[in-house]
């Protein structure tokens, strides 16, 4: 059987990443619905915090095991520096902060759903903010001369329809809309999520757009250092949080629920950790899409979010047929329509971008995944 061989930065490679992201995001989506399902209906009936702890452990251990076993931590750099007596690539000075931001994004993603806030509104905020942040990062880096490419009009059109897709749920929301802004905890968690994601996407694109000609873009190395920093940060924060009642007299519901995740064992905890490995796999594809060679942050952010939106609908359908969950709502299907329109626009943008990259000799000729097999046969 002929393998689908693709070139770095090609449309074929991008499609492969999207397929991987889609598959593991669907598994993650189904897993969340399953483990948080009511025990009265035969599901594990885990608390939000329990599943957050177990799945995060599974995902982090899986990601770290893969990158360390494959030795992706080897990082080539044109510039070395010394920090705290350690000689390291200069890039580590901003990749490590990106990892710390990742450690903030991971738990706040789940915490958003546990707040007194509509789930639909939470989804709109998280997905919409990434799309807006990506476009804003491009605007800033173009102005600073870091990004040399223009954002195509098709990408801007795709942003508009993608935002309509994520916002369509607001029109059906009967849960108080944005009343959560009066809740201090919700505002802090939302602010942390958006700020951390902005810094992270900015750093990813700064790294991508400042590579010299002598040193290739090493996404695997970036991901490895980021994951090590993220896992270390979450481990330290987790230990402090566990002992916070004794250290700082913290006894909030969040702290109590977090500690109970370790002290009150759920019979399905092992399976939840295993399910978390899918979340760890998602991280690989997500980062590689965000950092995809030769593309703007706007384009990469759209591809990332649109893939997750489609995967979310697919997960809902699978859970409906396999476990008797809720069928996708009317707003889900209308949202999907806007997503398809957005996909059509970014497809046009992708064709223009690959043509531009070929003209600059930044891509080879074999960038079309459909034509590659016939070219190989002729050779």
C-alpha positions as CSV (number, residue, x, y, z in Angstrom):
1,X,0.0,0.0,0.0
2,X,1.4,3.4,-1.0
3,X,2.0,5.7,1.9
4,X,0.7,9.3,1.8
5,X,4.1,11.0,1.8
6,X,4.0,14.7,2.3
7,X,6.5,17.5,2.4
8,X,7.0,19.8,5.4
9,X,4.8,22.9,5.0
10,X,2.6,21.3,2.3
11,X,-1.2,21.2,2.1
12,X,-0.9,17.4,2.4
13,X,1.0,17.6,5.7
14,X,-1.6,20.1,7.0
15,X,-4.4,17.7,6.2
16,X,-2.6,14.9,8.0
17,X,-2.3,17.1,11.1
18,X,-6.0,18.0,10.9
19,X,-7.0,14.4,10.6
20,X,-5.0,13.4,13.6
21,X,-6.3,16.4,15.6
22,X,-9.9,15.5,14.6
23,X,-9.6,11.9,15.6
24,X,-8.1,12.4,19.0
25,X,-10.3,15.4,19.7
26,X,-13.4,13.3,19.0
27,X,-12.1,10.6,21.4
28,X,-11.4,13.3,24.0
29,X,-14.9,14.8,23.5
30,X,-16.6,11.4,23.9
31,X,-14.5,10.6,27.0
32,X,-15.5,13.8,28.8
33,X,-19.2,13.1,28.2
34,X,-18.8,9.5,29.3
35,X,-16.9,10.0,32.5
36,X,-18.9,13.0,33.6
37,X,-22.2,11.2,32.9
38,X,-24.6,10.5,35.7
39,X,-23.9,7.3,37.7
40,X,-27.6,6.7,37.7
41,X,-27.5,6.2,34.0
42,X,-24.6,3.7,34.2
43,X,-21.7,6.2,33.7
44,X,-18.8,6.7,36.1
45,X,-20.3,9.9,37.4
46,X,-17.0,11.7,38.1
47,X,-16.9,15.2,39.4
48,X,-15.5,17.8,37.0
49,X,-12.4,18.3,39.2
50,X,-11.8,14.5,39.4
51,X,-11.8,14.1,35.7
52,X,-9.6,17.2,35.2
53,X,-7.0,15.7,37.6
54,X,-7.0,12.2,36.1
55,X,-7.1,13.2,32.4
56,X,-4.4,15.9,32.9
57,X,-2.1,13.3,34.5
58,X,-2.7,10.9,31.7
59,X,-2.2,13.5,29.0
60,X,0.9,15.0,30.5
61,X,2.6,11.6,31.2
62,X,1.8,10.4,27.7
63,X,3.1,13.6,26.0
64,X,6.3,13.6,28.1
65,X,6.9,9.9,27.5
66,X,6.7,10.3,23.7
67,X,8.9,13.4,23.4
68,X,11.6,12.1,25.8
69,X,11.7,8.6,24.3
70,X,12.1,10.1,20.8
71,X,14.7,12.6,22.1
72,X,12.9,15.6,20.6
73,X,14.5,17.8,23.3
74,X,17.6,18.2,21.1
75,X,17.4,21.8,20.0
76,X,19.5,23.5,17.4
77,X,20.0,27.3,17.8
78,X,22.0,30.0,16.2
79,X,22.3,31.8,19.5
80,X,23.3,30.5,22.9
81,X,22.9,32.2,26.3
82,X,23.7,31.6,29.9
83,X,20.9,31.8,32.5
84,X,21.4,30.9,36.1
85,X,24.7,29.4,35.2
86,X,23.1,27.1,32.6
87,X,24.2,27.3,28.9
88,X,21.1,27.0,26.8
89,X,19.6,28.1,23.4
90,X,18.3,31.7,23.6
91,X,14.9,30.5,22.4
92,X,14.4,28.7,25.8
93,X,14.0,32.1,27.4
94,X,10.6,32.5,25.7
95,X,9.6,28.8,25.0
96,X,9.7,28.1,28.8
97,X,7.2,31.0,29.5
98,X,5.1,29.5,26.7
99,X,5.0,26.3,28.6
100,X,4.0,28.1,31.8
101,X,1.1,29.6,29.8
102,X,0.2,26.1,28.6
103,X,0.0,25.0,32.3
104,X,-2.5,27.8,32.8
105,X,-4.6,27.0,29.7
106,X,-5.0,23.3,30.4
107,X,-6.8,23.6,33.8
108,X,-8.7,26.8,33.0
109,X,-10.2,25.1,30.0
110,X,-12.0,22.6,32.2
111,X,-12.7,25.1,35.0
112,X,-14.6,27.3,32.6
113,X,-17.2,24.6,32.4
114,X,-17.5,24.2,36.2
115,X,-18.3,27.9,36.8
116,X,-21.8,29.4,37.1
117,X,-21.7,30.1,33.4
118,X,-23.6,28.7,30.4
119,X,-21.7,25.9,28.7
120,X,-22.6,27.4,25.4
121,X,-21.2,30.8,26.4
122,X,-18.1,29.2,27.8
123,X,-17.5,27.5,24.4
124,X,-18.1,30.7,22.5
125,X,-15.5,32.5,24.7
126,X,-12.9,29.9,24.4
127,X,-13.2,29.2,20.7
128,X,-13.9,32.8,19.7
129,X,-11.0,34.2,21.8
130,X,-8.4,32.0,20.1
131,X,-9.6,33.1,16.6
132,X,-9.5,36.8,17.6
133,X,-6.2,36.4,19.4
134,X,-4.6,34.8,16.3
135,X,-5.8,37.7,14.1
136,X,-4.5,40.2,16.6
137,X,-1.1,38.5,16.8
138,X,-0.7,38.8,13.0
139,X,-1.6,42.5,13.1
140,X,1.0,43.2,15.9
141,X,3.7,41.1,14.3
142,X,3.1,42.6,10.8
143,X,3.4,46.1,12.3
144,X,6.6,45.2,14.1
145,X,8.1,43.7,11.0
146,X,8.3,40.2,12.5
147,X,5.7,38.7,10.0
148,X,6.6,39.4,6.4
149,X,3.4,37.9,4.9
150,X,0.1,39.6,4.4
151,X,-3.2,38.2,5.8
152,X,-5.4,37.4,2.7
153,X,-8.9,38.8,2.5
154,X,-10.1,35.2,2.4
155,X,-8.6,34.6,5.8
156,X,-10.4,37.7,7.1
157,X,-13.7,36.4,5.6
158,X,-13.1,33.0,7.2
159,X,-12.6,34.7,10.6
160,X,-15.9,36.5,10.3
161,X,-17.8,33.3,9.5
162,X,-16.0,31.3,12.2
163,X,-16.9,33.9,14.8
164,X,-20.5,33.7,13.6
165,X,-20.3,29.9,13.9
166,X,-19.1,30.0,17.6
167,X,-21.5,32.9,18.5
168,X,-24.6,31.4,17.0
169,X,-25.2,29.6,20.3
170,X,-25.6,32.9,22.1
171,X,-28.9,33.5,20.2
172,X,-30.3,30.2,21.8
173,X,-28.8,30.8,25.2
174,X,-31.3,31.0,28.0
175,X,-28.8,30.7,30.9
176,X,-28.1,34.3,31.6
177,X,-25.8,35.1,28.8
178,X,-22.8,37.1,30.0
179,X,-24.1,37.6,33.6
180,X,-21.0,35.7,34.7
181,X,-19.0,38.9,34.5
182,X,-20.4,39.7,37.9
183,X,-18.7,36.5,39.3
184,X,-15.2,37.2,40.5
185,X,-13.9,33.6,40.0
186,X,-15.3,33.4,36.5
187,X,-13.7,36.7,35.5
188,X,-10.3,35.6,37.0
189,X,-10.4,32.2,35.2
190,X,-11.5,33.7,31.9
191,X,-8.9,36.4,32.1
192,X,-6.2,33.9,32.9
193,X,-7.3,31.7,30.0
194,X,-7.3,34.5,27.4
195,X,-4.1,36.1,28.6
196,X,-2.2,32.9,28.7
197,X,-3.4,31.9,25.2
198,X,-2.5,35.3,23.8
199,X,1.1,35.1,25.1
200,X,1.4,31.5,24.0
201,X,0.2,32.1,20.4
202,X,2.3,35.2,20.2
203,X,5.4,33.3,21.3
204,X,4.7,30.4,18.8
205,X,4.5,32.8,15.9
206,X,7.5,34.9,17.1
207,X,9.5,31.7,17.0
208,X,8.1,30.6,13.6
209,X,8.6,34.0,12.0
210,X,12.2,34.7,13.3
211,X,13.9,31.5,12.1
212,X,17.2,32.2,10.3
213,X,18.0,30.6,7.0
214,X,20.7,28.4,8.6
215,X,18.5,26.9,11.3
216,X,15.2,25.2,10.3
217,X,12.0,25.6,12.3
218,X,12.1,22.9,14.9
219,X,8.4,22.4,16.0
220,X,9.2,19.1,17.8
221,X,11.9,20.7,19.9
222,X,9.6,23.7,20.7
223,X,6.8,21.3,21.7
224,X,9.1,19.3,23.9
225,X,10.6,22.2,25.9
226,X,7.1,23.7,26.2
227,X,5.7,20.4,27.5
228,X,8.5,19.9,30.0
229,X,7.9,23.5,31.3
230,X,4.1,23.0,31.4
231,X,4.3,19.7,33.2
232,X,6.8,21.0,35.7
233,X,4.7,24.1,36.4
234,X,1.5,22.0,36.9
235,X,3.3,19.6,39.2
236,X,4.6,22.4,41.4
237,X,1.2,24.2,41.4
238,X,-0.6,20.9,42.1
239,X,1.6,20.1,45.2
240,X,1.1,23.6,46.5
241,X,-2.6,23.5,46.0
242,X,-2.9,20.1,47.7
243,X,-1.2,21.4,50.9
244,X,-2.7,24.9,50.6
245,X,-5.2,24.4,53.5
246,X,-2.3,23.9,55.9
247,X,0.0,26.4,54.3
248,X,-2.4,29.3,53.5
249,X,-5.7,28.2,55.1
250,X,-7.3,27.9,51.7
251,X,-10.6,26.0,51.9
252,X,-12.5,27.1,48.9
253,X,-14.7,24.6,47.0
254,X,-12.1,24.4,44.2
255,X,-9.4,23.4,46.7
256,X,-11.6,20.9,48.5
257,X,-12.7,19.3,45.2
258,X,-9.1,19.2,44.0
259,X,-7.9,17.4,47.2
260,X,-10.8,15.0,47.1
261,X,-9.8,13.9,43.6
262,X,-6.8,12.3,45.3
263,X,-8.3,11.3,48.6
264,X,-11.7,10.0,47.3
265,X,-11.0,7.3,44.8
266,X,-13.3,6.8,41.9
267,X,-13.5,3.2,40.6
268,X,-12.9,4.4,37.0
269,X,-9.8,6.6,37.8
270,X,-7.5,4.3,35.9
271,X,-9.7,4.4,32.8
272,X,-9.9,8.2,33.1
273,X,-6.1,8.5,33.1
274,X,-6.0,6.2,30.0
275,X,-8.6,8.4,28.3
276,X,-6.5,11.4,29.1
277,X,-3.8,10.1,26.8
278,X,-6.0,11.1,23.9
279,X,-5.9,14.6,25.3
280,X,-2.1,14.3,25.3
281,X,-2.2,13.3,21.7
282,X,-4.4,16.2,20.8
283,X,-1.7,18.5,22.2
284,X,0.8,17.3,19.5
285,X,-1.5,18.0,16.6
286,X,-2.8,21.3,18.1
287,X,0.7,22.8,18.5
288,X,1.9,21.6,15.1
289,X,-1.1,23.2,13.5
290,X,-0.6,26.5,15.3
291,X,3.0,26.5,14.2
292,X,2.5,25.3,10.7
293,X,5.3,26.4,8.4
294,X,4.6,29.4,6.1
295,X,1.1,30.2,7.4
296,X,-0.2,33.2,9.3
297,X,-1.4,32.9,12.9
298,X,-4.9,33.8,11.5
299,X,-4.9,30.9,9.2
300,X,-3.4,28.4,11.7
301,X,-5.8,29.5,14.5
302,X,-8.8,29.1,12.2
303,X,-7.7,25.6,11.1
304,X,-7.2,24.6,14.7
305,X,-10.5,26.0,16.0
306,X,-12.6,24.9,13.0
307,X,-11.3,21.3,13.3
308,X,-12.1,21.3,17.0
309,X,-15.6,22.6,16.2
310,X,-16.3,19.9,13.7
311,X,-14.9,17.3,16.0
312,X,-17.1,18.5,18.8
313,X,-20.2,18.0,16.7
314,X,-18.9,14.5,15.7
315,X,-18.3,13.6,19.3
316,X,-21.9,14.6,20.2
317,X,-23.2,12.4,17.4
318,X,-21.1,9.4,18.4
319,X,-22.1,9.8,22.0
320,X,-25.8,10.0,20.9
321,X,-25.6,6.7,18.9
322,X,-23.3,4.8,21.3
323,X,-24.5,6.0,24.7
324,X,-27.9,7.6,24.2
325,X,-26.7,11.1,24.7
326,X,-28.3,14.3,23.4
327,X,-28.6,14.7,19.6
328,X,-26.9,17.8,18.2
329,X,-29.2,20.8,18.6
330,X,-30.5,23.1,15.9
331,X,-27.9,25.7,16.7
332,X,-25.1,23.0,16.3
333,X,-26.2,22.4,12.8
334,X,-26.5,26.1,11.9
335,X,-23.1,26.6,13.4
336,X,-21.7,23.8,11.3
337,X,-23.1,25.5,8.2
338,X,-21.1,28.7,9.0
339,X,-18.0,26.5,9.7
340,X,-18.3,25.0,6.2
341,X,-18.4,28.4,4.7
342,X,-15.3,29.4,6.7
343,X,-13.6,26.2,5.6
344,X,-14.3,27.2,1.9
345,X,-12.6,30.6,2.4
346,X,-9.5,29.2,4.2
347,X,-9.3,26.5,1.4
348,X,-9.0,29.4,-1.1
349,X,-6.5,31.1,1.1
350,X,-4.4,27.9,1.3
351,X,-4.2,27.6,-2.5
352,X,-3.0,31.2,-2.7
353,X,-0.5,30.7,0.1
354,X,1.1,27.5,-1.4
355,X,1.4,29.3,-4.7
356,X,3.2,32.2,-2.9
357,X,5.5,29.8,-1.0
358,X,6.4,28.0,-4.2
359,X,7.2,31.3,-5.9
360,X,9.6,32.1,-3.1
361,X,11.1,28.6,-3.3
362,X,10.0,27.9,0.3
363,X,8.1,24.8,-0.9
364,X,8.8,22.1,-3.4
365,X,6.5,21.3,-6.3
366,X,4.9,18.2,-4.6
367,X,2.6,20.1,-2.3
368,X,-0.7,18.8,-3.7
369,X,-1.6,15.5,-1.8
370,X,-3.8,14.4,-4.7
371,X,-1.1,14.7,-7.4
372,X,1.8,13.3,-5.4
373,X,1.2,9.6,-6.0
374,X,1.0,10.1,-9.8
375,X,4.2,12.1,-9.8
376,X,6.0,9.3,-7.8
377,X,4.8,6.7,-10.2
378,X,6.1,8.6,-13.2
379,X,9.5,8.8,-11.5
